[in-house]
Amino acid sequence: MRKRTRRMRSLFTWQQLTGALLGCGIALAGMLLLSLLLYWDKAGEGAIDPVNGILKVICPFAAGFFALKKPSESTLVTGAVAGALFQVILSIGLCLCAGQVSLSWALVGDLVICIATGIAGAMVKGLLLDRQKS
């Protein structure tokens, strides 16, 4: 029986948490900008759904993008964990602000979207890092 020569890599890293927090910061900035535009009557209520949809895609993408440090990391796992952490942090923040826990299938759908776009963000960053090496 052979000994393992490599240590097991952990599933969670601080870089993934940093990426998720950066994604949350982008989401917060986007929602703040939208609320200011609504307050100043520069945007109508019809802008809420499209901006929400755009932020649901861009923010976990950014979380996965910033979570990947080097091209040797597993892009699938890194992006998925960063996207999932982004959704969990946002859901906990929403529950704290609302004062109640509201679990629904929509949250599960948002989690799937966040995981997929987090993976896409990490893959794009991995391709950019590979291109820089060449």
TIVO-2410 file (N, C-alpha, C; in nm, 3 decimals):
# residues 134
REC num residu      c1      c2      c3 atome chaine
REC   1      M   0.083  -0.117   0.000     N      A
REC   1      M   0.000   0.000   0.000    CA      A
REC   1      M   0.089   0.124   0.000     C      A
REC   2      R   0.057   0.217  -0.091     N      A
REC   2      R   0.139   0.338  -0.102    CA      A
REC   2      R   0.093   0.443  -0.002     C      A
REC   3      K   0.190   0.522   0.040     N      A
REC   3      K   0.160   0.634   0.126    CA      A
REC   3      K   0.116   0.751   0.039     C      A
REC   4      R   0.034   0.833   0.094     N      A
REC   4      R  -0.002   0.955   0.023    CA      A
REC   4      R   0.112   1.055   0.036     C      A
REC   5      T   0.149   1.111  -0.075     N      A
REC   5      T   0.258   1.208  -0.070    CA      A
REC   5      T   0.205   1.351  -0.066     C      A
REC   6      R   0.082   1.371  -0.110     N      A
REC   6      R   0.023   1.505  -0.107    CA      A
REC   6      R  -0.075   1.514   0.008     C      A
REC   7      R  -0.083   1.632   0.063     N      A
REC   7      R  -0.186   1.656   0.163    CA      A
REC   7      R  -0.318   1.682   0.094     C      A
REC   8      M  -0.425   1.649   0.162     N      A
REC   8      M  -0.557   1.678   0.106    CA      A
REC   8      M  -0.579   1.828   0.107     C      A
REC   9      R  -0.626   1.880  -0.004     N      A
REC   9      R  -0.659   2.021  -0.010    CA      A
REC   9      R  -0.797   2.041   0.050     C      A
REC  10      S  -0.810   2.151   0.120     N      A
REC  10      S  -0.939   2.178   0.182    CA      A
REC  10      S  -1.038   2.229   0.079     C      A
REC  11      L  -1.164   2.209   0.106     N      A
REC  11      L  -1.269   2.253   0.015    CA      A
REC  11      L  -1.290   2.403   0.024     C      A
REC  12      F  -1.268   2.461   0.140     N      A
REC  12      F  -1.292   2.602   0.164    CA      A
REC  12      F  -1.160   2.674   0.187     C      A
REC  13      T  -1.141   2.788   0.120     N      A
REC  13      T  -1.023   2.871   0.144    CA      A
REC  13      T  -1.068   3.013   0.173     C      A
REC  14      W  -0.978   3.090   0.231     N      A
REC  14      W  -1.008   3.229   0.262    CA      A
REC  14      W  -1.023   3.311   0.135     C      A
REC  15      Q  -0.956   3.271   0.029     N      A
REC  15      Q  -0.969   3.343  -0.098    CA      A
REC  15      Q  -1.112   3.330  -0.153     C      A
REC  16      Q  -1.175   3.216  -0.132     N      A
REC  16      Q  -1.313   3.199  -0.175    CA      A
REC  16      Q  -1.407   3.289  -0.094     C      A
REC  17      L  -1.382   3.301   0.035     N      A
REC  17      L  -1.463   3.390   0.118    CA      A
REC  17      L  -1.441   3.535   0.077     C      A
REC  18      T  -1.317   3.571   0.043     N      A
REC  18      T  -1.288   3.706  -0.004    CA      A
REC  18      T  -1.362   3.734  -0.134     C      A
REC  19      G  -1.362   3.639  -0.227     N      A
REC  19      G  -1.436   3.655  -0.351    CA      A
REC  19      G  -1.585   3.671  -0.327     C      A
REC  20      A  -1.640   3.592  -0.235     N      A
REC  20      A  -1.782   3.601  -0.204    CA      A
REC  20      A  -1.815   3.737  -0.141     C      A
REC  21      L  -1.729   3.786  -0.054     N      A
REC  21      L  -1.753   3.917   0.007    CA      A
REC  21      L  -1.740   4.029  -0.095     C      A
REC  22      L  -1.649   4.016  -0.190     N      A
REC  22      L  -1.639   4.116  -0.297    CA      A
REC  22      L  -1.766   4.115  -0.383     C      A
REC  23      G  -1.817   3.997  -0.411     N      A
REC  23      G  -1.944   3.986  -0.484    CA      A
REC  23      G  -2.059   4.051  -0.408     C      A
REC  24      C  -2.061   4.031  -0.276     N      A
REC  24      C  -2.165   4.094  -0.193    CA      A
REC  24      C  -2.150   4.246  -0.195     C      A
REC  25      G  -2.027   4.294  -0.195     N      A
REC  25      G  -2.004   4.438  -0.202    CA      A
REC  25      G  -2.054   4.496  -0.334     C      A
REC  26      I  -2.032   4.425  -0.443     N      A
REC  26      I  -2.081   4.470  -0.573    CA      A
REC  26      I  -2.234   4.471  -0.575     C      A
REC  27      A  -2.295   4.368  -0.516     N      A
REC  27      A  -2.441   4.362  -0.508    CA      A
REC  27      A  -2.495   4.478  -0.424     C      A
REC  28      L  -2.430   4.506  -0.314     N      A
REC  28      L  -2.473   4.616  -0.228    CA      A
REC  28      L  -2.461   4.749  -0.300     C      A
REC  29      A  -2.351   4.769  -0.372     N      A
REC  29      A  -2.332   4.894  -0.447    CA      A
REC  29      A  -2.437   4.907  -0.558     C      A
REC  30      G  -2.467   4.798  -0.626     N      A
REC  30      G  -2.568   4.802  -0.732    CA      A
REC  30      G  -2.706   4.833  -0.678     C      A
REC  31      M  -2.743   4.772  -0.567     N      A
REC  31      M  -2.874   4.798  -0.509    CA      A
REC  31      M  -2.882   4.939  -0.451     C      A
REC  32      L  -2.772   4.990  -0.397     N      A
REC  32      L  -2.769   5.126  -0.347    CA      A
REC  32      L  -2.786   5.225  -0.462     C      A
REC  33      L  -2.717   5.200  -0.573     N      A
REC  33      L  -2.731   5.287  -0.690    CA      A
REC  33      L  -2.875   5.283  -0.743     C      A
REC  34      L  -2.933   5.165  -0.750     N      A
REC  34      L  -3.072   5.154  -0.796    CA      A
REC  34      L  -3.167   5.227  -0.702     C      A
REC  35      S  -3.147   5.213  -0.573     N      A
REC  35      S  -3.237   5.281  -0.479    CA      A
REC  35      S  -3.223   5.432  -0.488     C      A
REC  36      L  -3.101   5.481  -0.512     N      A
REC  36      L  -3.084   5.625  -0.531    CA      A
REC  36      L  -3.151   5.673  -0.659     C      A
REC  37      L  -3.140   5.596  -0.766     N      A
REC  37      L  -3.206   5.633  -0.891    CA      A
REC  37      L  -3.358   5.633  -0.876     C      A
REC  38      L  -3.409   5.538  -0.800     N      A
REC  38      L  -3.553   5.536  -0.774    CA      A
REC  38      L  -3.595   5.654  -0.687     C      A
REC  39      Y  -3.514   5.689  -0.590     N      A
REC  39      Y  -3.545   5.801  -0.501    CA      A
REC  39      Y  -3.546   5.933  -0.576     C      A
REC  40      W  -3.451   5.950  -0.668     N      A
REC  40      W  -3.441   6.074  -0.745    CA      A
REC  40      W  -3.533   6.074  -0.867     C      A
REC  41      D  -3.615   5.975  -0.884     N      A
REC  41      D  -3.707   5.960  -0.998    CA      A
REC  41      D  -3.634   5.956  -1.132     C      A
REC  42      K  -3.515   5.900  -1.134     N      A
REC  42      K  -3.440   5.881  -1.258    CA      A
REC  42      K  -3.468   5.745  -1.319     C      A
REC  43      A  -3.526   5.656  -1.242     N      A
REC  43      A  -3.562   5.522  -1.290    CA      A
REC  43      A  -3.701   5.489  -1.234     C      A
REC  44      G  -3.776   5.415  -1.312     N      A
REC  44      G  -3.908   5.373  -1.268    CA      A
REC  44      G  -3.903   5.240  -1.196     C      A
REC  45      E  -4.017   5.198  -1.145     N      A
REC  45      E  -4.024   5.071  -1.075    CA      A
REC  45      E  -4.002   4.953  -1.168     C      A
REC  46      G  -4.016   4.976  -1.297     N      A
REC  46      G  -3.991   4.869  -1.394    CA      A
REC  46      G  -3.845   4.833  -1.406     C      A
REC  47      A  -3.756   4.913  -1.348     N      A
REC  47      A  -3.613   4.886  -1.355    CA      A
REC  47      A  -3.568   4.787  -1.247     C      A
REC  48      I  -3.652   4.760  -1.151     N      A
REC  48      I  -3.611   4.676  -1.038    CA      A
REC  48      I  -3.582   4.533  -1.084     C      A
REC  49      D  -3.673   4.472  -1.159     N      A
REC  49      D  -3.654   4.333  -1.201    CA      A
REC  49      D  -3.533   4.313  -1.292     C      A
REC  50      P  -3.511   4.398  -1.395     N      A
REC  50      P  -3.392   4.377  -1.479    CA      A
REC  50      P  -3.260   4.396  -1.403     C      A
REC  51      V  -3.256   4.498  -1.316     N      A
REC  51      V  -3.133   4.521  -1.240    CA      A
REC  51      V  -3.109   4.405  -1.143     C      A
REC  52      N  -3.213   4.355  -1.082     N      A
REC  52      N  -3.200   4.239  -0.992    CA      A
REC  52      N  -3.148   4.118  -1.068     C      A
REC  53      G  -3.200   4.095  -1.188     N      A
REC  53      G  -3.153   3.982  -1.269    CA      A
REC  53      G  -3.007   3.998  -1.310     C      A
REC  54      I  -2.969   4.120  -1.347     N      A
REC  54      I  -2.829   4.144  -1.385    CA      A
REC  54      I  -2.737   4.123  -1.266     C      A
REC  55      L  -2.777   4.173  -1.150     N      A
REC  55      L  -2.693   4.156  -1.031    CA      A
REC  55      L  -2.683   4.010  -0.988     C      A
REC  56      K  -2.789   3.931  -1.012     N      A
REC  56      K  -2.786   3.788  -0.978    CA      A
REC  56      K  -2.684   3.712  -1.061     C      A
REC  57      V  -2.648   3.767  -1.176     N      A
REC  57      V  -2.551   3.700  -1.261    CA      A
REC  57      V  -2.411   3.759  -1.243     C      A
REC  58      I  -2.401   3.891  -1.237     N      A
REC  58      I  -2.269   3.956  -1.232    CA      A
REC  58      I  -2.199   3.932  -1.098     C      A
REC  59      C  -2.271   3.942  -0.989     N      A
REC  59      C  -2.208   3.934  -0.857    CA      A
REC  59      C  -2.148   3.796  -0.825     C      A
REC  60      P  -2.218   3.684  -0.848     N      A
REC  60      P  -2.152   3.556  -0.824    CA      A
REC  60      P  -2.041   3.528  -0.926     C      A
REC  61      F  -2.055   3.584  -1.048     N      A
REC  61      F  -1.947   3.573  -1.146    CA      A
REC  61      F  -1.822   3.640  -1.091     C      A
REC  62      A  -1.838   3.760  -1.033     N      A
REC  62      A  -1.725   3.830  -0.973    CA      A
REC  62      A  -1.670   3.753  -0.853     C      A
REC  63      A  -1.758   3.690  -0.776     N      A
REC  63      A  -1.712   3.611  -0.662    CA      A
REC  63      A  -1.623   3.496  -0.708     C      A
REC  64      G  -1.665   3.425  -0.812     N      A
REC  64      G  -1.583   3.316  -0.865    CA      A
REC  64      G  -1.455   3.367  -0.928     C      A
REC  65      F  -1.464   3.483  -0.996     N      A
REC  65      F  -1.348   3.541  -1.062    CA      A
REC  65      F  -1.240   3.579  -0.961     C      A
REC  66      F  -1.280   3.646  -0.853     N      A
REC  66      F  -1.183   3.690  -0.753    CA      A
REC  66      F  -1.140   3.578  -0.659     C      A
REC  67      A  -1.213   3.467  -0.657     N      A
REC  67      A  -1.178   3.356  -0.568    CA      A
REC  67      A  -1.060   3.275  -0.620     C      A
REC  68      L  -1.042   3.272  -0.751     N      A
REC  68      L  -0.934   3.192  -0.809    CA      A
REC  68      L  -0.803   3.271  -0.802     C      A
REC  69      K  -0.703   3.211  -0.740     N      A
REC  69      K  -0.575   3.278  -0.721    CA      A
REC  69      K  -0.474   3.235  -0.826     C      A
REC  70      K  -0.466   3.107  -0.849     N      A
REC  70      K  -0.365   3.055  -0.942    CA      A
REC  70      K  -0.430   2.950  -1.032     C      A
REC  71      P  -0.374   2.932  -1.151     N      A
REC  71      P  -0.439   2.840  -1.246    CA      A
REC  71      P  -0.433   2.694  -1.206     C      A
REC  72      S  -0.351   2.660  -1.108     N      A
REC  72      S  -0.341   2.520  -1.068    CA      A
REC  72      S  -0.456   2.476  -0.978     C      A
REC  73      E  -0.535   2.571  -0.927     N      A
REC  73      E  -0.649   2.537  -0.843    CA      A
REC  73      E  -0.760   2.475  -0.927     C      A
REC  74      S  -0.845   2.401  -0.863     N      A
REC  74      S  -0.961   2.345  -0.931    CA      A
REC  74      S  -1.064   2.455  -0.953     C      A
REC  75      T  -1.086   2.491  -1.078     N      A
REC  75      T  -1.176   2.602  -1.108    CA      A
REC  75      T  -1.321   2.569  -1.075     C      A
REC  76      L  -1.361   2.445  -1.097     N      A
REC  76      L  -1.499   2.405  -1.067    CA      A
REC  76      L  -1.531   2.420  -0.919     C      A
REC  77      V  -1.445   2.365  -0.836     N      A
REC  77      V  -1.470   2.367  -0.692    CA      A
REC  77      V  -1.458   2.509  -0.638     C      A
REC  78      T  -1.355   2.580  -0.680     N      A
REC  78      T  -1.334   2.716  -0.629    CA      A
REC  78      T  -1.449   2.807  -0.667     C      A
REC  79      G  -1.492   2.803  -0.792     N      A
REC  79      G  -1.603   2.887  -0.834    CA      A
REC  79      G  -1.735   2.848  -0.770     C      A
REC  80      A  -1.759   2.718  -0.757     N      A
REC  80      A  -1.884   2.671  -0.696    CA      A
REC  80      A  -1.893   2.712  -0.550     C      A
REC  81      V  -1.784   2.697  -0.477     N      A
REC  81      V  -1.785   2.733  -0.335    CA      A
REC  81      V  -1.800   2.884  -0.319     C      A
REC  82      A  -1.731   2.962  -0.402     N      A
REC  82      A  -1.743   3.108  -0.393    CA      A
REC  82      A  -1.885   3.153  -0.426     C      A
REC  83      G  -1.945   3.096  -0.530     N      A
REC  83      G  -2.082   3.131  -0.565    CA      A
REC  83      G  -2.181   3.092  -0.456     C      A
REC  84      A  -2.163   2.973  -0.399     N      A
REC  84      A  -2.252   2.929  -0.292    CA      A
REC  84      A  -2.235   3.015  -0.167     C      A
REC  85      L  -2.111   3.050  -0.133     N      A
REC  85      L  -2.089   3.138  -0.018    CA      A
REC  85      L  -2.154   3.274  -0.040     C      A
REC  86      F  -2.144   3.324  -0.163     N      A
REC  86      F  -2.209   3.452  -0.195    CA      A
REC  86      F  -2.358   3.444  -0.167     C      A
REC  87      Q  -2.423   3.338  -0.213     N      A
REC  87      Q  -2.568   3.325  -0.194    CA      A
REC  87      Q  -2.602   3.306  -0.047     C      A
REC  88      V  -2.522   3.231   0.026     N      A
REC  88      V  -2.550   3.208   0.168    CA      A
REC  88      V  -2.537   3.338   0.247     C      A
REC  89      I  -2.431   3.415   0.219     N      A
REC  89      I  -2.412   3.542   0.289    CA      A
REC  89      I  -2.526   3.637   0.259     C      A
REC  90      L  -2.566   3.644   0.132     N      A
REC  90      L  -2.676   3.733   0.095    CA      A
REC  90      L  -2.808   3.688   0.158     C      A
REC  91      S  -2.833   3.559   0.162     N      A
REC  91      S  -2.958   3.508   0.221    CA      A
REC  91      S  -2.962   3.532   0.371     C      A
REC  92      I  -2.849   3.514   0.438     N      A
REC  92      I  -2.845   3.541   0.582    CA      A
REC  92      I  -2.867   3.690   0.608     C      A
REC  93      G  -2.805   3.774   0.527     N      A
REC  93      G  -2.826   3.918   0.542    CA      A
REC  93      G  -2.970   3.958   0.520     C      A
REC  94      L  -3.034   3.896   0.420     N      A
REC  94      L  -3.175   3.924   0.393    CA      A
REC  94      L  -3.263   3.880   0.510     C      A
REC  95      C  -3.234   3.764   0.565     N      A
REC  95      C  -3.313   3.715   0.679    CA      A
REC  95      C  -3.294   3.804   0.801     C      A
REC  96      L  -3.173   3.854   0.822     N      A
REC  96      L  -3.150   3.943   0.935    CA      A
REC  96      L  -3.221   4.077   0.916     C      A
REC  97      C  -3.221   4.129   0.793     N      A
REC  97      C  -3.290   4.256   0.767    CA      A
REC  97      C  -3.441   4.241   0.775     C      A
REC  98      A  -3.494   4.130   0.726     N      A
REC  98      A  -3.638   4.108   0.726    CA      A
REC  98      A  -3.690   4.065   0.863     C      A
REC  99      G  -3.602   4.010   0.944     N      A
REC  99      G  -3.644   3.966   1.076    CA      A
REC  99      G  -3.712   3.831   1.077     C      A
REC 100      Q  -3.712   3.763   0.965     N      A
REC 100      Q  -3.774   3.630   0.958    CA      A
REC 100      Q  -3.699   3.545   0.856     C      A
REC 101      V  -3.706   3.415   0.876     N      A
REC 101      V  -3.644   3.322   0.783    CA      A
REC 101      V  -3.749   3.280   0.682     C      A
REC 102      S  -3.720   3.303   0.556     N      A
REC 102      S  -3.816   3.265   0.452    CA      A
REC 102      S  -3.747   3.173   0.353     C      A
REC 103      L  -3.764   3.044   0.374     N      A
REC 103      L  -3.706   2.944   0.284    CA      A
REC 103      L  -3.807   2.912   0.174     C      A
REC 104      S  -3.757   2.909   0.050     N      A
REC 104      S  -3.846   2.879  -0.061    CA      A
REC 104      S  -3.764   2.814  -0.173     C      A
REC 105      W  -3.836   2.767  -0.273     N      A
REC 105      W  -3.769   2.706  -0.388    CA      A
REC 105      W  -3.697   2.812  -0.471     C      A
REC 106      A  -3.739   2.937  -0.460     N      A
REC 106      A  -3.671   3.045  -0.531    CA      A
REC 106      A  -3.528   3.060  -0.480     C      A
REC 107      L  -3.507   3.040  -0.351     N      A
REC 107      L  -3.370   3.046  -0.295    CA      A
REC 107      L  -3.284   2.932  -0.349     C      A
REC 108      V  -3.344   2.816  -0.367     N      A
REC 108      V  -3.270   2.703  -0.424    CA      A
REC 108      V  -3.233   2.733  -0.569     C      A
REC 109      G  -3.326   2.791  -0.643     N      A
REC 109      G  -3.296   2.830  -0.781    CA      A
REC 109      G  -3.187   2.936  -0.787     C      A
REC 110      D  -3.192   3.033  -0.696     N      A
REC 110      D  -3.086   3.135  -0.691    CA      A
REC 110      D  -2.952   3.072  -0.655     C      A
REC 111      L  -2.953   2.973  -0.567     N      A
REC 111      L  -2.828   2.905  -0.530    CA      A
REC 111      L  -2.768   2.834  -0.650     C      A
REC 112      V  -2.852   2.769  -0.729     N      A
REC 112      V  -2.803   2.701  -0.849    CA      A
REC 112      V  -2.744   2.802  -0.948     C      A
REC 113      I  -2.812   2.915  -0.966     N      A
REC 113      I  -2.760   3.019  -1.055    CA      A
REC 113      I  -2.627   3.072  -1.003     C      A
REC 114      C  -2.617   3.095  -0.873     N      A
REC 114      C  -2.493   3.148  -0.815    CA      A
REC 114      C  -2.378   3.049  -0.828     C      A
REC 115      I  -2.405   2.922  -0.810     N      A
REC 115      I  -2.300   2.821  -0.825    CA      A
REC 115      I  -2.253   2.816  -0.970     C      A
REC 116      A  -2.347   2.817  -1.065     N      A
REC 116      A  -2.311   2.809  -1.207    CA      A
REC 116      A  -2.232   2.932  -1.251     C      A
REC 117      T  -2.275   3.051  -1.211     N      A
REC 117      T  -2.203   3.170  -1.254    CA      A
REC 117      T  -2.072   3.187  -1.178     C      A
REC 118      G  -2.064   3.136  -1.057     N      A
REC 118      G  -1.936   3.136  -0.985    CA      A
REC 118      G  -1.834   3.047  -1.056     C      A
REC 119      I  -1.880   2.932  -1.104     N      A
REC 119      I  -1.792   2.843  -1.181    CA      A
REC 119      I  -1.747   2.912  -1.309     C      A
REC 120      A  -1.840   2.982  -1.375     N      A
REC 120      A  -1.804   3.053  -1.499    CA      A
REC 120      A  -1.701   3.161  -1.471     C      A
REC 121      G  -1.716   3.235  -1.362     N      A
REC 121      G  -1.619   3.338  -1.327    CA      A
REC 121      G  -1.481   3.281  -1.300     C      A
REC 122      A  -1.476   3.169  -1.229     N      A
REC 122      A  -1.347   3.105  -1.201    CA      A
REC 122      A  -1.285   3.050  -1.329     C      A
REC 123      M  -1.367   2.999  -1.420     N      A
REC 123      M  -1.314   2.948  -1.547    CA      A
REC 123      M  -1.255   3.060  -1.632     C      A
REC 124      V  -1.322   3.173  -1.635     N      A
REC 124      V  -1.269   3.287  -1.712    CA      A
REC 124      V  -1.136   3.333  -1.652     C      A
REC 125      K  -1.130   3.342  -1.519     N      A
REC 125      K  -1.004   3.382  -1.454    CA      A
REC 125      K  -0.895   3.278  -1.481     C      A
REC 126      G  -0.930   3.150  -1.479     N      A
REC 126      G  -0.832   3.046  -1.509    CA      A
REC 126      G  -0.779   3.058  -1.650     C      A
REC 127      L  -0.867   3.087  -1.747     N      A
REC 127      L  -0.822   3.106  -1.885    CA      A
REC 127      L  -0.731   3.228  -1.898     C      A
REC 128      L  -0.764   3.335  -1.827     N      A
REC 128      L  -0.678   3.454  -1.831    CA      A
REC 128      L  -0.542   3.427  -1.768     C      A
REC 129      L  -0.540   3.352  -1.659     N      A
REC 129      L  -0.412   3.318  -1.595    CA      A
REC 129      L  -0.330   3.226  -1.683     C      A
REC 130      D  -0.395   3.132  -1.752     N      A
REC 130      D  -0.323   3.043  -1.844    CA      A
REC 130      D  -0.266   3.120  -1.961     C      A
REC 131      R  -0.340   3.216  -2.009     N      A
REC 131      R  -0.294   3.297  -2.123    CA      A
REC 131      R  -0.173   3.381  -2.083     C      A
REC 132      Q  -0.171   3.430  -1.959     N      A
REC 132      Q  -0.057   3.509  -1.912    CA      A
REC 132      Q   0.068   3.425  -1.899     C      A
REC 133      K   0.052   3.296  -1.865     N      A
REC 133      K   0.166   3.206  -1.853    CA      A
REC 133      K   0.232   3.180  -1.988     C      A
REC 134      S   0.150   3.173  -2.093     N      A
REC 134      S   0.202   3.138  -2.226    CA      A
REC 134      S   0.280   3.250  -2.289     C      A
***
